[in-house]
């Protein structure tokens, strides 16, 4: 990256030096050539851009411009890390461990969210392209950008028309490559919930208010509205039945989404991971301890296909402490582990999984099945905690992308 910036800068200097503008130095000319300056700035890390906002009002205006932010989002950047909720450790004031995945590790952005004083503490519900959807006490919801330390308190969703306050899920949709605005979709129960009818409220950051989705929402059984994943321009929900739903955010239409077939002898689906990475939606079944299948959904929603087969034999050989020897090898919980993420890199040969094993998190290469430890959980906490009691789960692991997005 530095060599690229140097090359561009030198080219601009040569160009401006040979121009007829002798009233300004080359550096002054460069500063006024927004297009050329943008080509330099857009190649810098987010951390540098945040610092460069203070260089001048001109640079602040340029870097804060939604067009600049949109162009920046089109340059694919790897996940910086994962915020991981210490499930079952604390109910109020939750703490988050940070799994650093950056090639140049830095200190964790936070351990607890403290942008407001909330006696219940701030809990992360979802992450989406650099923004966090969070909840606090008294039914408050927030959008936070941990890179810029900005946050917004959302207005309370309206209640009326026979709608109860039974919340089934709140989901965030944000695609910075298309728009600087985001939407939050709230799914709640109607008075007629026993008839399978739900309702949705949609918040838009563009208008700053909520509005009711036109009509009720038919809900097949077994859908988990709390773990919606934004992918392919839609919020996608996994289900334990053979049919689920997704919500096309732009068209504001609810459509059916197939789920992988349920094996003979099972009355419902059981999944141990559902998430997005690099423009791919993945789902991992839980029909046996090992090997297991990583599915990927086709972008036209025509069905799932097998992307990876994962055999934990090599993992158990390297980390025998993950075997519960007191269990039957056929039991689903014979191996003590959880999947925190499937990370798809631009070069698919570099894609990997993150596994939480007793006392550690490991990087599992999906091509050659090699392993490396990325976090020693026992030495990571700020408090004296029995690391073996920590329960990291995929629904409590949130991707961290550095972003300039406004809230």
N, C-alpha and C positions, 0 to 999 in steps of 0.2 A: 504493500500500500504506500509507504513513504516514497519509494522510487517512482510510482505512478504520479503522485502529487508533485514531486520534484520535476518530472518530465513536463507535466502540464504547465507548471509555474514558469519554468524556463522558456517554454514555447511562447507563453503569453508575454513574458518580458521581452523576448526577441521581437515579437510582433509589435508591441507597443513602443519599443525603442526605435523601431524603424518607421513608425508612423509620423505624421506631421504635428502631433500634439506635443509641443515642447514646453507647455505651461505646467505640466504635471510630471512627477516622477513616475517610473514604471509601476511602483507599488500603489500609487494613488490612482493610476488608470485602472489597474486590476481591480481595486476596491469598488470602482464604479461600473465595472462591467459585470452585471449580475449574472448573466448566463455563464460566463467563464468562471466567476467566483463560485457559483453553484456547483460546477463540475468538480471543483477542488473540495469544497466542504462536504459534498454528498458522499465522499469516499472516506470521511473521517469517522472514528468511533463515536457513539452517542455521548460518551463521557466527555470527549473533546468538544463536541458541539454545544453541550450545556455550558462549558466554560467560555466558549467563544461568543456566546450570547452577550457577554459583558464587554466585548471588545469595543463595540460602538452601537449606537441606535440603528444604524444601517444594517449591521450584521444581525442584530436582534430581530429586526423586521424580516430579514431574509430567511433566517433559520426558523422563525415562528410561522412563516407563511404556510397555509395548508397545502399549497402546491408543492413546496419543498418537502414537507412531511410525507406527502403522497408518493413523490418520487423516491424518497428514502425508503419507504416501505416496500417498493418494488425490488430493491436489492435484497435478495434473500440472505438473512443472517442466522447463524445457528442459535439454538437455545442456550442462554447464558447459564441457566440452572433451574432447579426445582425448589420451590418452597414446599416443605412437607409438614403437615399437621401431625402433632404428637397425639394421635387418636387415643382416647380413653385416659390420657394423662391428666388433663385439666378441662373442666367444663367451661368455666369462665376464664377470661383473659388468656386465650389460647396462645401457645408458643409455637414457633415454626423453626425447624431446622432447615438449613440451606445446603443443597447438594450442588456444588459448583462444577459446571461442565465447560467453563470457558477455558480456552487455551492459555489465557493469562489470568489465573485466579485472583479474585479480589475479596475483600471482606464482605460478609453477608449484608445485604441491604437493610435487613431488620431481623429481630427475633420476635418482637410483638409489634403490632400496628398501633401507633399512638397518635395518629393525626387528629383525633378528637378524644376528649376525656369521656370515656364510656365505662360505667361501672361493670358492665358485662364483658367488656373487651370487644375487640373487632375481630371477626372471623371471616376468612376468605371462603367464598362460595364457589367462585370460578375464576379462571384466567382466560383472556382472549386477546392475542396479538398485542401484548404489552400493557393491557389494562386489567385491573382486578375488580371483580364484583364482590363486595363485602357486606356483611350484616352486623348490626349492633343491637343494643337493647331497644325496647319499645317499638319494635317493628321497623327500625331504620335500616335503609340500604344506602350504600355508598359505592361510587366508582372512584378508584384510586389508580394513579400512575406512580409506581414506586421509583421509577427512574427520575422523575421530575419533582416528586413529593407533592404533587397536586391531588386534590380530592374534591368530590362533589357529593353533597347529601341529596338524594333523590326525594321528591315529594312523595307522600304516602299514596299508594294506589287507591283510587276511589272505591267506595263500597255502596252498593245499591242495587235495585232491580232484582231482589231476591237472591243476591250473591252473598255467601257467607265469607268469613275471613279464614277459611280453611285453606292454607297455602300448601300446594303440592310441589311447587318448584318455581324458582326464579332463575332466569338464564340470560346470559350476555351474548350479544352478536355485534362484532366489530370487524370490519374489513378495511384497514387503512389504505389499501391499494385502490379502493373504489370511492371512499368518502371519509371525511374527517369526523363524521357523526356516527354514533352507535345507537343501538336499541337494546332495551331490557324487556324481556317477555316474562310476565307473571302468570302462572297457571294456578287457578283456584277452583274450589268446589262450589257448585250451585246447590240450591235447596234440593234439586232433583238429582243429587249425586248418586243416589241409589239406582237411578236409571242410567247411570254411566255418562251423564252430561257434565261437562266442565266448562269453564270460561277462561278467556285470556284477556289480560290488559297489556298494552304495548306502550312503553315509554320511549320517546325519541329525544335525544340530546339536541336535535335541531330545533324542536318546538319547546322543549322543556316541560312537557306535560304528558299525562297518560291518556289513553283512549281505549275504549272497549273494542275488542275484536268482533267483527260482525257475525254474531251467531254463537251458538254453543259448540263445544268441541267434543265429538264422539271419541270415547277413550276405550280401546281394547284393553282387556285385563292385563295386569302385570307390567305396565309401563312405569319406568322410574323417571319422573319429571324433574327430579333433583339433580340428575347427572347429565343434563343435556350438553351436547358437544357441538360447537359451531364449526361447520365444514361445508364446503360446496355451496355457500350462500344460504345455508339453512341451519336451524337448530335441530339436531338429531337426538332422538331418545331411544335408548335400548329397552328391550322388553324380554320378560321370561317366556312369552308366548311366541308363536311363529310370525306374528305381525306386530309392527310398531308404527310410530308416526314420525314425521319430520315437518318442520314449519319453514316454508320458503319465506325468508325475511323480506325480500324486495316485493314479491307478488302478494305477500301476506295470505298464503294459502296453506292449509294443512293437507298433507298427503300421506299415504301409507308407505311404510318402509318394510321390506321383508327382513326377517331374521334367519340365521342359519337353521337348517332343519334340526328338530329335536330328535336325538337318537332313540331307537326302540328301547322301551323299558323305562324311559324318563317321562314324567308328566309336565315338565317345564324346563326351560333353559337356565343354566347356571353359568355366569361369566365372571372372570376374574380380572378383566381389563376392557375398557372402552375409551378410546381417545384418538386424538388427531395429531399428526406430525407431518410437516413438509407437504401439506396438501393431500394427505392420505388419511382415511378413517379406518381404524383398526379395532378388532374385537377378538378377544381370546377366550376360548371356552374353558370349562372346568369339569370336563367329563372323565378326567383321570389325572393322576398326579404327574405322570410323565410317560411318553412325550405328549406335548400338546400342540395345538394348531393356532397360528396367528392368521386371522381372516382379514381381508381388505374389501371394502365395499366399492363397487363400480360407480362411477360418477353419474350414470343414468339411473341408478337405483334398481337396476335389473337383477341384482343379486350379489352375494359375497363370493369371493374366490380365495383359495388357500395361497397365502403369500409366503409363510415360513412354517417349517416343522421344527420344534424345539425339543431337544432331549436333554434332560437335566443330569444325565449320567456323569458328564464331565464336571458339572458344578458340585455334585455330591461327593465326587472323588477329591476335589480340591477343598471343599468345606463340609466335612462329614458331620459337623455339629448341626446341620440343617435337617438331619434325619431324626425323626421321632421313633426311636427304636422300640418304644413301648406300644406303637401302633402296628396294625396290620398293613403290610405294603400295599394292599389294594384300597386302603382308606384314602379319601380325598385329601386329608390333612396329614398324610404320612410324612411329607416334606414340609418343613417350616420355612416358608418364603412367601413373598408377595411381589407382584409386578407393579412397578411405579411408572414405567413409561416405555413406549416403543418410539425410538428417535430415528427418524428417516433423514439421512444426510443427502446433500445434492448428488454426490456419488453414492449410489445405493449400496455399493460394496462396503461402505463405511458405516452403514446403519447398525444400530445396536439396541439392546434392552437394558433397563436398569432394574435390578432385582434387590429387594430388601431381604437379607438373610439375618440370622441372629447376630446382633452387634455390629453389622456392617452393611454397606450398600456396594454392590459390584456392577461393573460394566461387562455385559455379555455380548460379544461380537456375533452378529447374526449370520455372518458369512463363514467364518472359520471356527466359531464356537470357543474362542479364547476368552479369558477372564482377566479382569484387573479390578482391584479394590479402589473405590473412589471416595469412600467415607468410612471412617471408624466412628461408629455411632457412640461407642462408650466414651470417647474423648471429645465429643463434639459439643455436648451440652454445657450451658453456663452454670447449671445446678447439678448437685450430686444426685443422679438418677440412675436406677438400674436399667441399663440399655436394653437388656433382654425383655423388659416390660413394655418397651415402645412398640407400637403397632402402626407401621406405615402402611397405607393402603392407596390404591390408585385414585380413588375418589377424594383423597386428601393430599394429593400431589399436584402442584400447580406450576405450570411452565412460566418461566421468567424470560421475557424478551425485552431488551432495552429499547425504549421508545420515546419519541418526542410528542406522542399523541396528547392532545388537550382533553380535559375531562369536562 
